[in-house]
Amino acid sequence: MKTIGRYQVRGVIGRGTTGVVYEAWDPAGEAALAVKLVTQPMRDTPALRGRLKRDAQAAAALGHPNLATVLEVGDHEGQPFVATELVPGIDLAQAERSRKPFPVEWTLDVWRQIAEGLAYAHRSGLVHLDLKPTDVRVTPDGEVKILDFGIAHLKSLERAGSGPAVGGVHYRAPEQVEGRRVDARADVFAAGAIVYELVARGKAFPGENFMTVLLNIIRVHPAPEPLPQTAFSPGFESILLKSLSRDPGDRYESFEALHQDLVALVREAAPRLRAERAEPASGAAGTGAPREELYVGLTRARAEGHLQLALDICQRLLESEPEDETARRAASEIEGVLQDREVEELVGLALSYAADGDMELAARVAEKVEQVAPWSPRYLQLQVYIDEEGARRRADALAAAAREHLEQAAQRALTTLPGHANAQKVLAASPPPARDPRRAEIESLTTEALDHFVGNDHEKARAVIERVLALDPANRKARQLLRILGTLG
């Protein structure tokens, strides 16, 4: 069986001019994943490879629902590979090829999720710089996942060996084409070019060849005529064309600003949506209008990120019409996002404990993650990390025990020969550790709170955490657990 690193290759997902993407199996994590292996000979440098590894490690730490998780960067027979989570569904290039009509609400929701994922990454200091339709997948539940994040330098290695990457040139910002300094606004441009293509069913910057496309990007404004008029016009077109401005200074400066305008657009379009969807017959209007208003409220709540409110609206829709497949699907998507958020909060708490050496507390939080989502890739990653960190801590304990034996031997040496120089050096190198007298009480209370939390007794857990904060108001992990409890209600 072919292996790449520790991963067992199961089949080919896709091939490009510079590499192959495989579906693989991780026997350690017992999970399927995707592995991208560069096969094109490259003229690279150790600095580029080092930057690739650092960027991918930073991407692995992002942990956002709309960013595909980077699991590992490695080297296979002299060629770099990147292992990521395996995302089900279709990418936007496949969706476009299907030629199925996309409701503008669906396109807005995809754009919103792209904006949320990239805004989170940009706040963490990472930009994509090569976003294209094949990098955006939509799962069967409607969740958007952005691929190839944090590996812009892998793209640099690929291009160094194979010339310009033609596939993504349609989505390059003018400053990239001209070799000028780029920042997060290049990703705003790329996302806009993708959304334009979804709506207009054609490239924002078409061209018969590579050079024509480049010239169009730096000289031509995208044509507004192919954009269909909808209940979201003209606001939708205004936001889109602003995202595609040639001058970065005329674009949205961040995805947060873009997201705000998308939310405002949905809010302002609500009356037009009601008018467009209203039943023409007066008898039908009396029964149809309330559900239409609920659907408008659902769209608005999701766009503004009020997911609990959106879930409540779905439940109201299902109470009056249990067979409403749209409401059922939306509820499933929202519940999945809420669960992912809870898992991310818990994983972050567990990692905080593990980083501070509280492996028992980290394991207790991991138990709660297992209750919430036992098959979550984040839970499996957390469990692997806790196992590895536990092994490292045990090794540290053995080393500490060895030092203690050495100190005891040094004490005996000084008893035998006072003033022995080497024995004095050993003892001087091992000063007794200082310990906060409140630490033991705080650790005991924290363990008690986690026991209540894992047992789903949130009220008792909250009461104990408040006692911890009375002793240590700045306790980061106690505040984090209290925030999670507040989210769960």
N, C-alpha and C positions, 0 to 999 in steps of 0.2 A: 504494500500500500504506500502510495506517495505521501510524504510528509513535508510540511514547511514549518520549521521550528518544531514545536510539540504538537502541531495541528495535523490531523489526518484528513487528507483531501478526499472529498466525496464526489465532486463534479465541478464543471466549469459554469460560472454564471455569465461571464462575458469576456470578450477579448478586445484589446485596443492595439494601437500601433506600437505601444511601448510596454505593455504588460497584460497580465491575465488576472481576472478576479475569480477566485474559487469559493465554492461552498465547502466548509471544512467542519470538522468535529474536534472539540477540545476535550480530551479524555479527563483532564484534571478538573475542569469546571462542569463536565458532563452537559455541554451545550453546543448547539450549532452556531456558526459564525461565518463571516466573510473574510477572506484573506486576499489582499491585493499584492501581487508579486510583480516587480519590475523585471522584465526579461530583456529589454533593449540594453546593449552595452552603453555605458555612460561615461562622460568625462566629468567626474565629480571631484570634490575635495573633502578632506576630513571635516573642515568647517561646515560645509553644507550638510553633511551627514549628521554632524553634531546638532546643528540647528533643527534638522528634521526631527531628531529624537526628542529634543526639548519641546518643540511645538506640539508634537503628538502627545507627549506626556501631559502637557498643559491642557490639551483638548480632552484627554482621558479624565481629567479632574473636573470638567465642566458640569456634567450631570444635569442636563436640561432635557425635558420631554421631547423637544423638537430638534435635538442634536443626536445623531447616531453616536453611540459610545465607542471611543477608540480604546481597544483593550491592550494592544501591545504593538511596539515597533521593534523589528528585529532584522537579522541578516541571514539570508539563506544562500549558501554557496557564492558569497560575494555580492549578492543583489539584495537591496532593501525590500522588506515587506511590511505591511500594516494590517493588523487584525482588528476588525470592528464587529459590532453586533450585526446579526443578520436580520434585516428589516423586511417583513412581508409586505405584499401589496405591489403597486406599480409606480414607476417614476413618471414625472410629468412629460417626458418625451414619449413614453408609451401611451400616456393618456391622450396626447395630441394626435398620435398616429391612429388612434381608434376612431377619430372624426366624430365622436359623440358630442352633442352640444353640452356645454358646461353652464349651469345656472350661474348668474353673476354672484349670487350669494355664496355658492361653493368656491368660486374664484376668490372672493373677498376673504373667506375663511382660510383658504390656503395662504393667501398673502399675509393675513394677520399672524398665522402661526410661523411663517418664515420670518416675519419681523420680530416676533417674540424670541425665537431661537437665536437669531443673529444679534439682537440687542443684548441678550445675555452674554453671548460670546465676546462681543465688542467691549462690554464692561469688564470682562476678564482679560482684555488685552490681546485677543486673537481676532484676526480677520480671515476671511475665506480666500478671496482674490481669484477664484476660478469657478464661481457658481454658474451652473448651467442646468437645464431641465433634468438631465440624468442624475444630478446630485440631489434632487428633491423627490423623495418617495412619499406616497400617501398610502397608509395602511388600510386594511379593510374596514377599520373602525373610524376612518377619516382623520387620523392623526398624521401630521406632517413630520417627516424626519429628514434632516439635512445631512448628507453624506460628505465624506472626504474633508472633514473639518480638521484644521490644525496641521494639514500636511501640504501646505502651499510649497514648502521647500522640496517635497518629493516631486511635485510638478516641475520645479526648477531643474531637478536632476534629470527628469524624463526629457524635458525640452532641450537640455544640454546635449543629449545624445541623438535626438530625432528631429530637431528643427521645430518650427512653430506648431503649436497645438491647434489645428484648424477647427476641431469640434466645438470648442468653447469661444471662438473668436466673436461670434455674434453677440455675446453678452459682456464683452470687455468694455470697460469705461474708456473714454477718450484719453484720459491721463495715462492709463496703462498702455494704450496703443502707441502713444507718443513718447513713452519711456520717462514720464515725469513722476514725481513723488506721489504715492498713493496712500489712501487711508480708508477708513470704514465706508466713506461715501462711494467707493468703487463697488462695494457689495450692494449698496442701495440701488445703484445703476443696474447691476446685473439682475437683481430681483425684479426691477421694473421691466427690463427687457423680457424676462420670462413671463411675467403677468401679461404684458402686451401681446405676446405670442398666443397665450391661452385665449385671450378675448378676441383678437383680430384674426386668428387662424393664419398668421403670417409673421415673418420676422420683422422686428422693429427696424432693423438695418439689413435689408436684403442685398444680395450681390451674387453674380455668377461665379466669382472666384474670390480667392483670399484677399487680394489687394483691393478689389472693389468694395468688399465689406469693410475693410479698414478705413478706406477713404470716406465711405458713407458715415461711419461712426464719428469721424472727426469733422465732417463738413455738413452733414444733413441732419435736420430735425425729423424725428419719427412722424409719419403722417397720421393725423387724428381721424381722417375719413373712414378707415376700416373699423374703427371702434364703434360697436352698435350702441344705439340709444337705449337706456334702461331706466328703471325707476331711480337709479343712483346717479343719473346724468344731471348736470354736467360735472358734479363734484368728483366722480370717479375718474373721469378723463383728466381733470385738473391735477389730481394727486399723482396719477400715472405719468403725465408728461413732465411734471416737476421732478419726479424721480429720475427721468431720463434726460435731464438738462445736460448739455455739453460741458458747461462750466461747473465744477464741483461746488463752487460758492452759491450757485442757484439751486442746487439740490437740497433735499433734506439733510441736515447735518448729522442726523442719527436716526436709527430705527425707532427710538422712543418717540421722536417728533412725528415720524411717518405713522406710527401706531396710533398716536393721538388723533391725527386727521382721519384715519380709517374709522375709529370709534365715533368721532363726531359725524362722519358721513352717514353711518348707519342710523345714528340718532335722528339726523335731519331728514333722512329718506323715509322714516317710518310713515308719515302721512301719505306719501306717494305710493308706498307699498300697500297700504290699506286700500287706497282707491283702485290700484291696479288689480288687486285680488278680490275685491268685493263681488259678491254674487249679483248678477244683473236683475234677477227676479226679486221683487220686494219680499215675497214669502220666504225665499231662501236667505235673504240678507239677515233676517232676524236671528236665524240659527247659526249662520256662517260667520257673521262679524266677530262674535266673541273669540272663536278659535283663531281667526285671522289676527286679531289683536294679540292673542297669546303667542302666535308664531312670530309676530313682529317683536314682541318683548323677549322671546327666546333668542332671536338673532341679535338683538341689541345687548342682552346680558352676556352672551358668549363673546361678542366683539369687545365688550368692556372688561372681560375677565371676571365677571360676577358668576362664577360657575355654580355655587350653591343655589343662587336665585334661578339660574337657568335650569338646574335639575328640578327645582320645585315646580317650575312652569311645565316641564316635561311630564311630571307626575299628574298635574292638573289636566293636561291634554289626554293622558292615558286613562284617567278616571272617567272622563266623558266618552272616550272612544278607545277601548282596550286594544283594538286591532290597528291602531295608528302606527304604521311601520316607521314613518319618519320620526315621530316622537320617541318611539322605542329605540331606534338607532342613535338618535341624539343623546338620549339618557345613557345608553351604553358607552358612548364616546366620552361624555362628561364624567361618568363614574370612573372610567379608566384614567382620565387625567387627574381627578382628585386622588385616586389611589396612588398614582405615580408620584404626586406631590407629597403625600404622606410618607411613602417609601423613601423619597429623597431626603425629607426632614429626618427620618429615623436613621437612615444610613449616615447622614452627616453627624448626627449625635453619636452614633456608635464609633465612627472614625475619630471623633474628638476624644472619646474615652480611650480608644486604643492608642492614639498618638501620645496621650499622657501616661500610658502604661497601665491603665485600669482595664485589663483584659477581661476580668470577670464581669465588670459592668458593661463593657462592649458586647460581650456574649449575651447578656440579658436583653439588651436592646435588639440584638440580632434575632432573638427568639420572637420578639414582637414583630419584626419585619417578616419572619417566616409565617406568622399567623396571618398577616395582611396579604402577602403575595409570595407564597412559597416558591413559585417558578419564575419570579422576576430575575432578569439578568443582574440587576443591581444587588439583589440578595445573594445570588451565587458569587458575584465578585466580592461582596463584603465577607462572605464566609471564607473564601480563599484567602483574603487579606488577613482576617483574624487568625486563621490557622498559621499563615506564614509569620505574622507578627508574634503570635504566641510562641512559635518555635524560636524566633529570634530572642524573645524575652527569656525563654528558658535557657538559651545559650548564654545570655548575659548573666543570669542567675548562677550558672555554673562557673562563669568567669569570676563573679563576685565571691563565690565560695572559695575558689582557688586563691583569690587575693586575701581572703580572711585567713586561710591556712598559712599563707606566706607571712601575714602580720603576726600570727601566733608563733611561727617559727622565729621571726625577728625578735619578738619579746623574749623567747627562751634564749636566743643568742645573746641578748643584752644582759640577761640574768647570769649567763655563763661568763661573759666578758663585757662588762660595762664600757660604754663608749665605742663599741664596734661600729665602724663607719658605715658599712653597707646596711647593717640592721637599722641604723638611725635613718638612712635614706629611705628604706622601705616604709618605715612608720611615718616619716615626714610627707611622703607622697600619698598617704591615705588618711586625711583628716576626717574626724567623725562627722557624719551628715547632720545638718540642722533640720529640725522638724517642727512645724507649726503645731502647737498643742490642740488647736481646733480641728486639725486635719482628720484625725481618727473619727471624731464625731460627725464631721461633714460626710466622710466616706460611708459611715454606717447609715446615716439618714438617706444618702443618695441610693444606696443599695435597697433600703426599705421602700423608697419611692418607686424604684424600677420594678420591684416585686409587685407592688400594687398596679403599676402601669401594665406590665405584662399580663397580669391577671384581670385586666379590663376594669379595675376599680379606680376610675379616674379621679373621683372626689378625694379619696384617701391619698392618692399619689400627689394631687395638687396641694393638699394640706401639708404633707411632709416636705414638698419642695419649697413651700413658703417658709418652713422652719430653716431649711438650708439657706435661703436667701436672707433670713434674719441674721444668721451667723456670718454670711459672706455675700453682701448685696451685689457684688460684681461677678459672682460665680457664673461663668459663661455657659457651662453645660446645664446648670439648673434653669437658667433663663431660657435656654433652647428647648428644654423639656416642657417648661411651662407654656411656651409658645405653641408647641405641638398639642398640648392638652387643650389650649384655647381653641385651636383649629378643629379639634375633634368634638368639642362641646362637652 
